[in-house]
Amino acid sequence: MFGLSELVIILIVVVAVLAVRKLPELTRSAGKSARILKAEARAARDPDEPGTPRVVQGETVEREDPGTGSGSGTGTRG
């Protein structure tokens, strides 16, 4: 019979064969994630370095009534 190590090797081979089509996409995604993580870590270490993303505090602005869609029925419907 098969032992545990042989079953694990067979399982890895089966997964590799089935996942061959998705492998380039997965490696690209992992590379993007690593670059983003590296950039964020660098920005957190040195916030005064030029070119690093900065958080800009905003304020909430109340929306004025645009006059449309209020249901007041200013137009005529027949």
Buried (B, 14 or more C-beta within 10 A) or exposed (E): EEEEEEEEEEEEEEEEEEEEEEEEEEEEEEEEEEEEEEEEEEBEEEEEEEEBEEEEEEEEEEEEEEEEEEEEEEEEEE
